[in-house]
């Protein structure tokens, strides 16, 4: 979903031909079982990356604070600084990518100033919301933080409506309302409880953490929308090289901004002392930061991959789906309390997610059947009935 020209989600379920580099249409996916199977494998892999990466990175980020870490700039740096692990892949795509004019159907290359501007804007957004997320995780219990983060789906839908002509249907509106209520309920959570005491939050710190997490959700929703806009309207092509570029250049800009903040704030002076005082030891301090960075990078690969294959909203839906996993793990790992308000907020967040997912199901079903009917009831490859077409490509 979320395409320009008010096209529903089903029309953009496309994959890349391995040799030509051109998109494969929905009809071609229906008539080519291998292409359809490979598309599902990629999407399933990206979904696993998003859920596993997000859950592990969030818990490791909270572990950093719980065991003695207190540098919000260092916590921010590991969120966006994992891109060097992709440099070998980036070099490989540079060597193997064909010239821009090698395919007569390919679009003209984007000018360097435009690409620079786009990557800079995305990088600054990444640095901004990563810092806000770090502040939120510093002051909030991880379960509360994760539930508030579910509001990012609502902001993503709102930005997609204005930027990518995303339709706001009754089910999407219901999803937005439920996710908003889920976050608002947490305002009334008592930060003086044992849970809040464990995380060191006062009423003021709780408010700072809440507002920071909401602000980060706004920035993250905007980034996903702009990333889809970048694929659709700026580069106007979907190749593996474009995906790798988006995974490398904006995080590099974000990392440079965060490093400047780390040195400008003076927090770098306390890193050695922080490492010495880390409860789990120096080696564990380093490994916690390294694996947090790796997990966030896995999450980023999954997010960009889902935007590439489906849409920014679908990518965010999968991220939202993974959020309820974190509070459950937080109860086990950090002894977070699961009070009544938090349980209600989780139920509303899951309900909102299911509402949006059902709308996505309806769009894919209707679009696939419309395509089937426009092809005269049978695709050129033949052999697929309407039920297969209507239900076989649902996301």
C-alpha positions in Angstrom: 0.0 0.0 0.0 1.0 3.6 0.0 1.7 4.1 -3.7 1.3 7.4 -5.5 -1.6 7.9 -7.9 -3.9 6.3 -5.3 -3.0 2.8 -6.3 -3.8 0.2 -3.6 -1.2 -2.1 -2.2 -1.9 -5.1 -4.4 -0.8 -3.3 -7.6 2.7 -2.9 -6.3 3.5 -6.4 -5.3 6.5 -6.7 -7.6 9.9 -8.4 -7.6 13.0 -8.0 -9.6 13.9 -10.2 -12.6 17.3 -11.6 -11.8 18.7 -11.0 -15.3 16.8 -8.0 -16.7 16.5 -6.0 -13.4 12.9 -5.0 -14.4 9.9 -5.4 -12.2 7.8 -8.5 -12.5 4.1 -7.8 -12.5 1.4 -9.4 -10.3 0.2 -11.3 -13.4 3.7 -12.7 -14.1 3.9 -13.7 -10.4 0.7 -15.7 -10.8 1.8 -17.5 -13.9 5.4 -18.1 -12.7 5.3 -20.4 -9.6 9.1 -20.1 -9.1 8.9 -16.3 -9.2 6.0 -16.3 -6.7 7.8 -18.7 -4.4 11.0 -16.7 -4.4 9.1 -13.6 -3.7 7.4 -15.2 -0.7 10.8 -16.5 0.5 12.3 -13.0 0.4 9.3 -11.4 2.1 9.3 -14.1 4.8 13.1 -13.6 5.4 12.6 -9.8 5.7 9.7 -10.3 8.2 12.0 -12.5 10.3 14.7 -9.9 10.2 12.4 -7.1 11.3 10.8 -9.0 14.2 14.0 -10.7 15.5 16.2 -7.7 15.0 13.8 -5.3 16.6 13.2 -7.5 19.6 16.8 -8.4 20.3 18.1 -4.8 19.7 15.5 -3.3 22.1 16.3 -5.7 24.9 20.0 -5.2 24.4 19.5 -1.5 24.4 17.7 -1.7 27.7 20.4 -4.0 29.1 23.0 -1.4 28.3 21.2 1.1 30.5 20.2 -1.4 33.2 23.8 -2.5 33.8 25.4 0.9 34.1 25.4 2.5 30.6 24.3 6.1 30.6 25.4 7.7 27.4 22.4 8.5 25.2 24.8 9.4 22.3 26.5 6.0 22.5 23.2 4.2 22.6 22.1 6.3 19.5 25.3 5.5 17.6 24.8 1.7 17.8 21.3 2.2 16.4 22.6 3.6 13.1 26.3 2.7 13.1 26.1 -0.9 12.0 26.2 -0.1 8.3 29.9 -1.0 7.9 28.9 -4.7 7.9 27.3 -4.1 4.5 30.3 -2.6 2.9 31.5 -5.9 1.3 28.0 -6.3 -0.1 28.0 -2.7 -1.3 31.4 -3.2 -3.1 30.0 -6.4 -4.7 26.9 -4.6 -6.0 29.1 -1.8 -7.4 31.1 -4.3 -9.4 28.2 -6.3 -10.7 25.7 -3.5 -11.4 25.2 -2.9 -15.1 25.6 0.6 -16.7 22.5 2.8 -16.4 22.0 2.7 -20.2 22.5 -1.0 -20.6 18.7 -1.6 -20.6 16.6 0.4 -23.0 13.7 0.3 -20.5 15.7 1.6 -17.6 15.1 5.1 -16.3 17.7 7.8 -16.6 20.1 8.0 -13.7 19.3 10.5 -10.9 21.7 13.5 -10.6 24.3 13.4 -7.8 23.0 16.6 -6.0 19.5 15.1 -5.8 20.8 11.8 -4.4 23.0 13.7 -2.0 20.1 15.7 -0.7 17.8 12.7 -0.4 20.4 10.6 1.5 21.2 13.6 3.8 17.6 14.2 4.7 17.1 10.5 5.4 20.3 10.4 7.4 19.4 13.4 9.6 16.0 11.8 10.2 17.6 8.6 11.3 19.9 10.4 13.7 17.1 12.5 15.1 14.6 9.7 15.8 17.4 7.3 17.0 18.4 9.9 19.6 14.8 10.3 20.7 14.4 6.5 20.9 17.5 6.3 23.1 16.2 8.9 25.5 12.9 7.1 25.6 14.5 3.8 26.4 16.7 5.4 29.0 13.7 6.7 31.0 11.0 4.2 30.3 10.5 0.5 31.2 11.1 -1.5 28.0 7.5 -2.7 27.9 6.1 0.8 28.1 8.6 2.0 25.5 7.6 -0.7 23.1 3.9 -0.1 23.4 4.2 3.6 22.8 6.4 2.8 19.8 3.3 1.1 18.2 2.1 4.7 17.4 4.6 4.8 14.6 2.1 2.9 12.4 -0.4 5.6 12.8 2.1 8.4 11.9 3.3 6.3 8.9 -0.3 6.0 7.6 -0.9 9.7 8.1 2.3 10.7 6.2 1.6 8.2 3.5 -1.8 9.7 3.0 -0.3 13.1 2.2 2.9 12.1 0.5 2.2 8.8 -1.2 -1.6 9.2 -1.7 -2.3 6.3 0.7 -6.0 5.6 1.1 -7.5 6.0 4.6 -10.2 3.4 4.8 -12.5 2.6 7.7 -10.2 -0.2 8.8 -7.1 1.9 8.6 -8.8 4.7 10.5 -9.9 2.2 13.2 -6.3 1.0 13.4 -5.1 4.6 13.9 -7.6 5.3 16.6 -6.8 2.1 18.5 -3.0 2.7 18.3 -3.5 6.3 19.5 -5.6 5.1 22.4 -3.1 2.5 23.3 -0.4 5.1 23.6 -2.6 7.6 25.5 -3.5 5.0 28.1 0.1 4.7 29.1 0.1 8.4 30.1 -1.9 7.4 33.1 0.5 4.7 34.2 1.9 5.3 37.6 5.6 5.9 37.3 6.1 5.5 41.1 5.4 1.8 40.9 8.0 -0.8 41.4 8.4 -1.1 37.6 9.2 2.6 37.3 11.4 2.6 40.3 13.4 -0.2 38.8 14.1 1.9 35.7 15.0 5.0 37.7 12.1 7.1 36.3 10.6 10.0 38.2 7.3 11.6 37.0 9.4 14.2 35.1 11.6 11.5 33.5 8.6 9.4 32.6 7.1 12.4 30.8 10.4 13.0 29.0 10.7 9.4 28.0 7.0 9.3 26.8 7.3 12.5 24.7 10.7 11.4 23.3 9.3 8.0 22.2 6.3 9.6 20.6 8.5 12.1 18.8 10.8 9.2 17.6 7.7 7.4 16.3 6.8 10.5 14.3 10.3 10.6 12.8 10.4 6.9 12.0 7.0 7.0 10.3 8.1 9.9 8.2 11.3 8.1 7.3 9.5 5.0 6.0 7.2 7.2 3.9 10.0 9.2 2.4 11.9 5.9 1.7 9.0 4.6 -0.3 8.7 8.0 -2.1 12.4 7.8 -2.9 12.0 4.4 -4.5 8.8 5.4 -6.4 9.5 9.0 -7.5 13.2 9.7 -7.2 15.1 6.7 -8.5 12.0 5.2 -10.1 13.5 1.7 -10.2 13.8 -1.2 -7.8 17.2 -2.9 -8.0 19.3 -4.6 -5.4 21.9 -1.9 -5.7 19.4 0.8 -4.8 18.4 -1.1 -1.7 22.0 -1.5 -0.6 22.6 2.3 -1.3 19.7 3.2 1.0 21.1 0.8 3.7 24.6 2.4 3.5 24.4 6.2 2.7 21.7 7.5 5.0 23.1 5.6 8.0 26.6 6.9 7.2 25.2 10.5 7.4 23.3 9.6 10.6 26.4 8.1 12.2 28.5 11.2 11.3 25.9 13.4 12.9 25.7 11.2 16.0 29.5 11.1 16.4 29.5 14.9 16.2 26.9 14.9 19.0 28.9 12.5 21.1 32.0 14.7 21.0 30.2 18.0 21.1 28.3 17.0 24.2 31.4 15.8 26.0 29.9 12.3 26.7 32.9 10.7 25.0 35.0 11.6 28.0 33.0 9.3 30.2 33.1 6.2 28.0 36.2 4.7 29.7 34.7 5.2 33.1 31.4 3.8 31.9 33.1 0.7 30.6 34.9 0.2 33.9 31.7 0.4 35.9 29.6 -1.8 33.6 28.2 -4.5 35.9 28.8 -7.3 33.4 32.5 -6.4 32.7 34.4 -4.6 30.0 34.1 -7.4 27.4 30.3 -7.6 28.0 30.1 -3.8 27.6 31.7 -4.0 24.2 29.8 -7.0 23.1 26.5 -5.5 24.2 27.1 -2.4 22.0 28.4 -4.5 19.0 25.5 -6.9 19.0 23.0 -4.1 19.5 24.4 -2.5 16.4 24.3 -5.7 14.5 20.7 -6.4 15.5 19.6 -2.9 14.5 21.3 -3.4 11.1 19.4 -6.7 10.7 16.2 -4.8 11.5 17.0 -2.1 9.0 17.7 -4.7 6.2 14.3 -6.2 6.9 12.5 -2.8 6.9 14.1 -1.6 3.6 13.5 -5.0 2.1 9.8 -4.9 2.9 9.5 -1.4 1.5 11.3 -2.6 -1.6 9.1 -5.6 -2.1 5.7 -4.3 -0.7 5.3 -0.9 0.9 6.4 1.3 3.8 3.1 0.7 5.6 3.5 -3.0 5.3 7.0 -2.7 6.6 5.7 -0.7 9.6 2.9 -3.2 10.2 5.4 -6.0 10.6 7.4 -3.8 13.0 4.3 -3.1 15.0 3.4 -6.8 15.0 6.7 -7.5 16.6 6.3 -4.9 19.4 4.1 -6.9 21.7 6.8 -9.6 21.7 9.2 -7.2 23.5 7.0 -6.5 26.6 6.6 -10.2 27.1 10.3 -10.8 26.9 10.9 -7.7 29.1 8.8 -9.3 31.9 11.1 -12.3 31.8 14.4 -10.5 31.3 14.0 -7.3 33.3 11.1 -8.2 35.7 8.9 -5.5 34.2 5.5 -5.5 35.7 2.5 -6.0 33.4 -0.2 -3.9 35.1 -3.8 -3.6 34.0 -3.4 -0.4 31.9 -0.4 -2.0 30.1 -2.3 -5.1 29.3 -5.2 -3.1 27.9 -2.8 -1.0 25.9 -1.2 -4.1 24.4 -4.6 -5.5 23.5 -5.5 -2.3 21.7 -2.2 -2.2 19.9 -2.7 -5.8 18.6 -6.3 -5.0 17.7 -5.1 -2.0 15.7 -2.5 -4.1 14.0 -5.0 -6.7 13.0 -7.4 -4.0 11.7 -4.8 -2.7 9.4 -3.6 -6.1 8.3 -7.2 -7.0 7.4 -7.5 -3.9 5.2 -4.2 -5.0 3.5 -5.8 -8.4 2.9 -8.9 -6.9 1.3 -6.9 -4.6 -1.0 -4.7 -7.5 -2.2 -7.7 -9.7 -2.8 -9.7 -7.1 -4.7 -6.7 -6.0 -6.8 -5.7 -9.5 -7.7 -9.3 -10.4 -8.7 -9.5 -7.1 -10.7 -6.4 -8.1 -12.5 -7.7 -11.5 -13.2 -11.0 -10.1 -14.6 -9.2 -7.6 -16.8 -7.1 -10.4 -18.3 -10.4 -12.1 -19.4 -10.5 -14.6 -16.6 -7.1 -16.3 -17.5 -3.6 -15.1 -17.5 -1.4 -15.7 -20.5 0.3 -18.5 -18.7 -3.1 -20.1 -17.9 -4.0 -22.6 -15.3 -4.9 -20.4 -12.3 -8.4 -20.0 -11.3 -9.9 -16.9 -9.5 -9.6 -18.4 -6.1 -5.8 -19.0 -6.6 -5.4 -15.5 -8.0 -7.4 -13.9 -5.2 -5.8 -15.6 -2.3 -2.4 -16.8 -3.5 -0.7 -13.4 -3.4 -2.0 -12.0 -0.2 0.5 -10.4 2.2 
